[in-house]
Amino acid sequence: MNPYIALIAGVLAVTSSAILVKYSTADAGVIAFYRLFFTTIIMLPIFLAARKKAKMRMLKKDLLFSISSGALLAFHFILWFESALRSKNFS
């Protein structure tokens, strides 16, 4: 894949995120859940293929760090979406 296409897609996704959240009628927790859920669904096959190819082993410490970073990311998204939904300056 051309890295510039991935870069442009990433920039468009990040810049349109606040607008889509503001016009959403769902709760911030629901939006955060689905954002992380679909990201996991998309990234899991890529991770498993790379893991199989490199014959990597995931240690318990690595699994703990992955789970805790995912929980902190979810908390970040909930707070960010809540602030975007409650913002008065963004109409």
Distance bins in CASP14 RR format, pairs under 12 A and 6 or more apart:
PFRMAT RR
TARGET T0000
AUTHOR 0000-0000-0000
RMODE 2
METHOD distances of the structure
MODEL  1
1 7 0 0 0 0 0 1 0 0 0 0 0
1 8 0 0 0 0 0 1 0 0 0 0 0
1 9 0 0 0 0 1 0 0 0 0 0 0
1 46 0 0 0 0 0 1 0 0 0 0 0
2 8 0 0 0 0 1 0 0 0 0 0 0
2 9 0 0 0 0 0 1 0 0 0 0 0
3 9 0 0 0 0 0 1 0 0 0 0 0
3 10 0 0 0 0 0 1 0 0 0 0 0
4 10 0 0 0 0 0 1 0 0 0 0 0
4 11 0 0 0 0 0 1 0 0 0 0 0
5 11 0 0 0 0 0 1 0 0 0 0 0
5 12 0 0 0 0 0 1 0 0 0 0 0
6 12 0 0 0 0 0 1 0 0 0 0 0
6 13 0 0 0 0 0 1 0 0 0 0 0
7 13 0 0 0 0 0 1 0 0 0 0 0
7 14 0 0 0 0 0 1 0 0 0 0 0
8 14 0 0 0 0 0 1 0 0 0 0 0
8 15 0 0 0 0 0 1 0 0 0 0 0
9 15 0 0 0 0 0 1 0 0 0 0 0
9 16 0 0 0 0 0 1 0 0 0 0 0
10 16 0 0 0 0 1 0 0 0 0 0 0
10 17 0 0 0 0 0 1 0 0 0 0 0
11 17 0 0 0 0 0 1 0 0 0 0 0
12 19 0 0 0 0 0 1 0 0 0 0 0
12 20 0 0 0 0 0 1 0 0 0 0 0
13 19 0 0 0 0 0 1 0 0 0 0 0
13 20 0 0 0 0 1 0 0 0 0 0 0
13 35 0 0 0 0 0 1 0 0 0 0 0
13 38 0 0 0 0 0 1 0 0 0 0 0
13 39 0 0 0 0 0 1 0 0 0 0 0
13 42 0 0 0 0 0 1 0 0 0 0 0
14 20 0 0 0 0 0 1 0 0 0 0 0
14 21 0 0 0 0 0 1 0 0 0 0 0
14 35 0 0 0 0 0 1 0 0 0 0 0
14 80 0 0 0 0 0 1 0 0 0 0 0
16 22 0 0 0 0 0 1 0 0 0 0 0
16 23 0 0 0 0 0 1 0 0 0 0 0
17 23 0 0 0 0 0 1 0 0 0 0 0
17 24 0 0 0 0 0 1 0 0 0 0 0
17 31 0 0 0 0 1 0 0 0 0 0 0
17 32 0 0 0 0 0 1 0 0 0 0 0
17 35 0 0 0 0 1 0 0 0 0 0 0
17 77 0 0 0 0 1 0 0 0 0 0 0
17 80 0 0 0 0 1 0 0 0 0 0 0
17 81 0 0 0 0 1 0 0 0 0 0 0
17 84 0 0 0 0 1 0 0 0 0 0 0
18 24 0 0 0 0 0 1 0 0 0 0 0
18 31 0 0 0 0 0 1 0 0 0 0 0
18 80 0 0 0 0 1 0 0 0 0 0 0
18 81 0 0 0 0 1 0 0 0 0 0 0
18 83 0 0 0 0 1 0 0 0 0 0 0
18 84 1 0 1 0 0 0 0 0 0 0 0
18 85 0 0 0 0 0 1 0 0 0 0 0
18 87 0 0 0 0 1 0 0 0 0 0 0
18 89 0 0 0 0 0 1 0 0 0 0 0
18 90 1 0 0 1 0 0 0 0 0 0 0
19 84 0 0 0 0 1 0 0 0 0 0 0
19 87 0 0 0 0 0 1 0 0 0 0 0
19 90 0 0 0 0 1 0 0 0 0 0 0
19 91 0 0 0 0 0 1 0 0 0 0 0
20 26 0 0 0 0 0 1 0 0 0 0 0
20 31 0 0 0 0 1 0 0 0 0 0 0
20 34 0 0 0 0 0 1 0 0 0 0 0
20 35 0 0 0 0 0 1 0 0 0 0 0
20 81 0 0 0 0 0 1 0 0 0 0 0
20 84 0 0 0 0 1 0 0 0 0 0 0
20 85 0 0 0 0 0 1 0 0 0 0 0
20 90 0 0 0 0 0 1 0 0 0 0 0
21 27 0 0 0 0 0 1 0 0 0 0 0
21 28 0 0 0 0 1 0 0 0 0 0 0
21 29 0 0 0 0 0 1 0 0 0 0 0
21 30 0 0 0 0 0 1 0 0 0 0 0
21 31 1 0 0 1 0 0 0 0 0 0 0
21 32 0 0 0 0 1 0 0 0 0 0 0
21 34 0 0 0 0 0 1 0 0 0 0 0
21 35 0 0 0 0 1 0 0 0 0 0 0
21 77 0 0 0 0 1 0 0 0 0 0 0
21 78 0 0 0 0 0 1 0 0 0 0 0
21 80 0 0 0 0 1 0 0 0 0 0 0
21 81 1 0 1 0 0 0 0 0 0 0 0
21 82 0 0 0 0 1 0 0 0 0 0 0
21 83 0 0 0 0 1 0 0 0 0 0 0
21 84 1 0 1 0 0 0 0 0 0 0 0
21 85 1 0 0 1 0 0 0 0 0 0 0
21 86 0 0 0 0 0 1 0 0 0 0 0
21 87 0 0 0 0 1 0 0 0 0 0 0
21 90 0 0 0 0 1 0 0 0 0 0 0
22 28 0 0 0 0 0 1 0 0 0 0 0
22 31 0 0 0 0 0 1 0 0 0 0 0
22 80 0 0 0 0 0 1 0 0 0 0 0
22 81 0 0 0 0 1 0 0 0 0 0 0
22 82 0 0 0 0 0 1 0 0 0 0 0
22 83 0 0 0 0 0 1 0 0 0 0 0
22 84 1 0 1 0 0 0 0 0 0 0 0
22 85 1 0 0 1 0 0 0 0 0 0 0
22 86 0 0 0 0 1 0 0 0 0 0 0
22 87 1 0 0 1 0 0 0 0 0 0 0
22 88 0 0 0 0 0 1 0 0 0 0 0
22 89 0 0 0 0 0 1 0 0 0 0 0
22 90 1 0 1 0 0 0 0 0 0 0 0
22 91 0 0 0 0 1 0 0 0 0 0 0
23 31 0 0 0 0 0 1 0 0 0 0 0
23 84 0 0 0 0 0 1 0 0 0 0 0
23 85 0 0 0 0 1 0 0 0 0 0 0
23 90 0 0 0 0 0 1 0 0 0 0 0
23 91 0 0 0 0 0 1 0 0 0 0 0
24 30 0 0 0 0 1 0 0 0 0 0 0
24 31 1 0 1 0 0 0 0 0 0 0 0
24 32 0 0 0 0 0 1 0 0 0 0 0
24 34 0 0 0 0 0 1 0 0 0 0 0
24 35 0 0 0 0 0 1 0 0 0 0 0
24 81 0 0 0 0 1 0 0 0 0 0 0
24 82 0 0 0 0 0 1 0 0 0 0 0
24 84 0 0 0 0 1 0 0 0 0 0 0
24 85 1 0 0 1 0 0 0 0 0 0 0
25 31 0 0 0 0 0 1 0 0 0 0 0
25 85 0 0 0 0 1 0 0 0 0 0 0
26 32 0 0 0 0 1 0 0 0 0 0 0
26 33 0 0 0 0 1 0 0 0 0 0 0
26 34 0 0 0 0 1 0 0 0 0 0 0
26 35 0 0 0 0 0 1 0 0 0 0 0
26 78 0 0 0 0 0 1 0 0 0 0 0
26 81 0 0 0 0 1 0 0 0 0 0 0
26 82 0 0 0 0 0 1 0 0 0 0 0
26 85 0 0 0 0 1 0 0 0 0 0 0
27 33 0 0 0 0 1 0 0 0 0 0 0
27 34 0 0 0 0 0 1 0 0 0 0 0
27 78 0 0 0 0 1 0 0 0 0 0 0
27 81 0 0 0 0 1 0 0 0 0 0 0
27 82 0 0 0 0 1 0 0 0 0 0 0
27 85 0 0 0 0 1 0 0 0 0 0 0
27 86 0 0 0 0 0 1 0 0 0 0 0
28 34 0 0 0 0 0 1 0 0 0 0 0
28 35 0 0 0 0 0 1 0 0 0 0 0
28 74 0 0 0 0 0 1 0 0 0 0 0
28 75 0 0 0 0 0 1 0 0 0 0 0
28 76 0 0 0 0 0 1 0 0 0 0 0
28 77 1 0 0 1 0 0 0 0 0 0 0
28 78 1 0 1 0 0 0 0 0 0 0 0
28 79 1 0 0 1 0 0 0 0 0 0 0
28 80 0 0 0 0 1 0 0 0 0 0 0
28 81 1 1 0 0 0 0 0 0 0 0 0
28 82 1 0 1 0 0 0 0 0 0 0 0
28 83 0 0 0 0 1 0 0 0 0 0 0
28 84 0 0 0 0 1 0 0 0 0 0 0
28 85 1 0 1 0 0 0 0 0 0 0 0
28 86 0 0 0 0 1 0 0 0 0 0 0
28 87 0 0 0 0 0 1 0 0 0 0 0
29 35 0 0 0 0 1 0 0 0 0 0 0
29 36 0 0 0 0 0 1 0 0 0 0 0
29 37 0 0 0 0 0 1 0 0 0 0 0
29 74 0 0 0 0 1 0 0 0 0 0 0
29 75 0 0 0 0 0 1 0 0 0 0 0
29 76 0 0 0 0 0 1 0 0 0 0 0
29 77 1 0 0 1 0 0 0 0 0 0 0
29 78 1 0 1 0 0 0 0 0 0 0 0
29 79 0 0 0 0 1 0 0 0 0 0 0
29 80 0 0 0 0 0 1 0 0 0 0 0
29 81 1 0 0 1 0 0 0 0 0 0 0
29 82 1 0 0 1 0 0 0 0 0 0 0
29 85 0 0 0 0 0 1 0 0 0 0 0
30 36 0 0 0 0 0 1 0 0 0 0 0
30 37 0 0 0 0 0 1 0 0 0 0 0
30 74 0 0 0 0 0 1 0 0 0 0 0
30 77 0 0 0 0 0 1 0 0 0 0 0
30 78 0 0 0 0 1 0 0 0 0 0 0
30 81 0 0 0 0 1 0 0 0 0 0 0
30 82 0 0 0 0 0 1 0 0 0 0 0
30 85 0 0 0 0 0 1 0 0 0 0 0
31 37 0 0 0 0 0 1 0 0 0 0 0
31 38 0 0 0 0 0 1 0 0 0 0 0
31 74 0 0 0 0 0 1 0 0 0 0 0
31 77 1 0 0 1 0 0 0 0 0 0 0
31 78 0 0 0 0 1 0 0 0 0 0 0
31 79 0 0 0 0 0 1 0 0 0 0 0
31 80 0 0 0 0 1 0 0 0 0 0 0
31 81 1 0 1 0 0 0 0 0 0 0 0
31 82 0 0 0 0 1 0 0 0 0 0 0
31 84 0 0 0 0 1 0 0 0 0 0 0
31 85 0 0 0 0 1 0 0 0 0 0 0
32 38 0 0 0 0 0 1 0 0 0 0 0
32 39 0 0 0 0 0 1 0 0 0 0 0
32 70 0 0 0 0 0 1 0 0 0 0 0
32 71 0 0 0 0 0 1 0 0 0 0 0
32 72 0 0 0 0 0 1 0 0 0 0 0
32 73 0 0 0 0 1 0 0 0 0 0 0
32 74 1 0 1 0 0 0 0 0 0 0 0
32 75 0 0 0 0 1 0 0 0 0 0 0
32 76 0 0 0 0 1 0 0 0 0 0 0
32 77 1 1 0 0 0 0 0 0 0 0 0
32 78 1 0 1 0 0 0 0 0 0 0 0
32 79 0 0 0 0 1 0 0 0 0 0 0
32 80 0 0 0 0 1 0 0 0 0 0 0
32 81 1 0 1 0 0 0 0 0 0 0 0
32 82 0 0 0 0 1 0 0 0 0 0 0
32 84 0 0 0 0 0 1 0 0 0 0 0
32 85 0 0 0 0 0 1 0 0 0 0 0
33 39 0 0 0 0 0 1 0 0 0 0 0
33 40 0 0 0 0 0 1 0 0 0 0 0
33 73 0 0 0 0 0 1 0 0 0 0 0
33 74 1 0 0 1 0 0 0 0 0 0 0
33 75 0 0 0 0 0 1 0 0 0 0 0
33 77 0 0 0 0 1 0 0 0 0 0 0
33 78 0 0 0 0 1 0 0 0 0 0 0
33 81 0 0 0 0 0 1 0 0 0 0 0
34 40 0 0 0 0 0 1 0 0 0 0 0
34 41 0 0 0 0 0 1 0 0 0 0 0
34 74 0 0 0 0 0 1 0 0 0 0 0
34 77 0 0 0 0 0 1 0 0 0 0 0
34 78 0 0 0 0 0 1 0 0 0 0 0
34 81 0 0 0 0 0 1 0 0 0 0 0
35 41 0 0 0 0 0 1 0 0 0 0 0
35 42 0 0 0 0 0 1 0 0 0 0 0
35 70 0 0 0 0 0 1 0 0 0 0 0
35 73 0 0 0 0 1 0 0 0 0 0 0
35 74 0 0 0 0 1 0 0 0 0 0 0
35 76 0 0 0 0 0 1 0 0 0 0 0
35 77 1 0 0 1 0 0 0 0 0 0 0
35 78 0 0 0 0 0 1 0 0 0 0 0
35 80 0 0 0 0 0 1 0 0 0 0 0
35 81 0 0 0 0 1 0 0 0 0 0 0
36 42 0 0 0 0 0 1 0 0 0 0 0
36 43 0 0 0 0 0 1 0 0 0 0 0
36 44 0 0 0 0 0 1 0 0 0 0 0
36 69 0 0 0 0 0 1 0 0 0 0 0
36 70 1 0 0 1 0 0 0 0 0 0 0
36 71 0 0 0 0 1 0 0 0 0 0 0
36 72 0 0 0 0 0 1 0 0 0 0 0
36 73 1 0 0 1 0 0 0 0 0 0 0
36 74 1 0 1 0 0 0 0 0 0 0 0
36 75 0 0 0 0 0 1 0 0 0 0 0
36 76 0 0 0 0 0 1 0 0 0 0 0
36 77 1 0 0 1 0 0 0 0 0 0 0
36 78 0 0 0 0 0 1 0 0 0 0 0
36 81 0 0 0 0 0 1 0 0 0 0 0
37 43 0 0 0 0 0 1 0 0 0 0 0
37 44 0 0 0 0 0 1 0 0 0 0 0
37 70 0 0 0 0 0 1 0 0 0 0 0
37 74 0 0 0 0 0 1 0 0 0 0 0
37 77 0 0 0 0 0 1 0 0 0 0 0
38 44 0 0 0 0 0 1 0 0 0 0 0
39 46 0 0 0 0 0 1 0 0 0 0 0
39 47 0 0 0 0 0 1 0 0 0 0 0
39 70 0 0 0 0 0 1 0 0 0 0 0
39 73 0 0 0 0 1 0 0 0 0 0 0
39 74 0 0 0 0 0 1 0 0 0 0 0
39 77 0 0 0 0 0 1 0 0 0 0 0
40 46 0 0 0 0 0 1 0 0 0 0 0
40 47 0 0 0 0 1 0 0 0 0 0 0
40 48 0 0 0 0 0 1 0 0 0 0 0
40 66 0 0 0 0 0 1 0 0 0 0 0
40 67 0 0 0 0 0 1 0 0 0 0 0
40 70 0 0 0 0 1 0 0 0 0 0 0
40 73 0 0 0 0 0 1 0 0 0 0 0
40 74 0 0 0 0 0 1 0 0 0 0 0
41 47 0 0 0 0 0 1 0 0 0 0 0
43 49 0 0 0 0 0 1 0 0 0 0 0
43 50 0 0 0 0 0 1 0 0 0 0 0
43 51 0 0 0 0 0 1 0 0 0 0 0
43 66 0 0 0 0 0 1 0 0 0 0 0
43 70 0 0 0 0 0 1 0 0 0 0 0
44 50 0 0 0 0 0 1 0 0 0 0 0
44 51 0 0 0 0 0 1 0 0 0 0 0
45 51 0 0 0 0 0 1 0 0 0 0 0
45 52 0 0 0 0 0 1 0 0 0 0 0
46 52 0 0 0 0 0 1 0 0 0 0 0
46 53 0 0 0 0 0 1 0 0 0 0 0
47 53 0 0 0 0 0 1 0 0 0 0 0
47 54 0 0 0 0 0 1 0 0 0 0 0
47 56 0 0 0 0 1 0 0 0 0 0 0
47 58 0 0 0 0 1 0 0 0 0 0 0
47 66 0 0 0 0 1 0 0 0 0 0 0
48 54 0 0 0 0 0 1 0 0 0 0 0
48 56 0 0 0 0 0 1 0 0 0 0 0
48 58 0 0 0 0 0 1 0 0 0 0 0
49 56 0 0 0 0 0 1 0 0 0 0 0
50 56 1 0 0 1 0 0 0 0 0 0 0
50 58 0 0 0 0 0 1 0 0 0 0 0
51 57 0 0 0 0 1 0 0 0 0 0 0
51 58 1 0 0 1 0 0 0 0 0 0 0
51 62 0 0 0 0 0 1 0 0 0 0 0
56 62 0 0 0 0 1 0 0 0 0 0 0
57 63 0 0 0 0 0 1 0 0 0 0 0
58 64 0 0 0 0 0 1 0 0 0 0 0
58 65 0 0 0 0 0 1 0 0 0 0 0
58 66 1 0 0 1 0 0 0 0 0 0 0
58 67 0 0 0 0 0 1 0 0 0 0 0
59 65 0 0 0 0 1 0 0 0 0 0 0
59 66 0 0 0 0 0 1 0 0 0 0 0
60 66 0 0 0 0 0 1 0 0 0 0 0
60 67 0 0 0 0 0 1 0 0 0 0 0
61 67 0 0 0 0 0 1 0 0 0 0 0
61 68 0 0 0 0 0 1 0 0 0 0 0
62 68 0 0 0 0 0 1 0 0 0 0 0
62 69 0 0 0 0 0 1 0 0 0 0 0
63 69 0 0 0 0 0 1 0 0 0 0 0
63 70 0 0 0 0 0 1 0 0 0 0 0
64 70 0 0 0 0 0 1 0 0 0 0 0
64 71 0 0 0 0 0 1 0 0 0 0 0
65 71 0 0 0 0 0 1 0 0 0 0 0
65 72 0 0 0 0 0 1 0 0 0 0 0
66 72 0 0 0 0 0 1 0 0 0 0 0
66 73 0 0 0 0 0 1 0 0 0 0 0
67 73 0 0 0 0 0 1 0 0 0 0 0
67 74 0 0 0 0 0 1 0 0 0 0 0
68 74 0 0 0 0 0 1 0 0 0 0 0
68 75 0 0 0 0 0 1 0 0 0 0 0
69 75 0 0 0 0 0 1 0 0 0 0 0
69 76 0 0 0 0 0 1 0 0 0 0 0
70 76 0 0 0 0 1 0 0 0 0 0 0
70 77 0 0 0 0 1 0 0 0 0 0 0
70 78 0 0 0 0 0 1 0 0 0 0 0
71 77 0 0 0 0 0 1 0 0 0 0 0
71 78 0 0 0 0 0 1 0 0 0 0 0
72 78 0 0 0 0 0 1 0 0 0 0 0
72 79 0 0 0 0 0 1 0 0 0 0 0
73 79 0 0 0 0 0 1 0 0 0 0 0
73 80 0 0 0 0 0 1 0 0 0 0 0
74 80 0 0 0 0 0 1 0 0 0 0 0
74 81 0 0 0 0 0 1 0 0 0 0 0
75 81 0 0 0 0 0 1 0 0 0 0 0
75 82 0 0 0 0 0 1 0 0 0 0 0
76 82 0 0 0 0 0 1 0 0 0 0 0
76 83 0 0 0 0 0 1 0 0 0 0 0
77 83 0 0 0 0 0 1 0 0 0 0 0
77 84 0 0 0 0 0 1 0 0 0 0 0
78 84 0 0 0 0 0 1 0 0 0 0 0
78 85 0 0 0 0 0 1 0 0 0 0 0
79 85 0 0 0 0 0 1 0 0 0 0 0
79 86 0 0 0 0 0 1 0 0 0 0 0
80 86 0 0 0 0 0 1 0 0 0 0 0
80 87 0 0 0 0 0 1 0 0 0 0 0
81 87 0 0 0 0 0 1 0 0 0 0 0
83 89 0 0 0 0 0 1 0 0 0 0 0
83 90 0 0 0 0 1 0 0 0 0 0 0
84 90 1 0 0 1 0 0 0 0 0 0 0
84 91 0 0 0 0 0 1 0 0 0 0 0
END
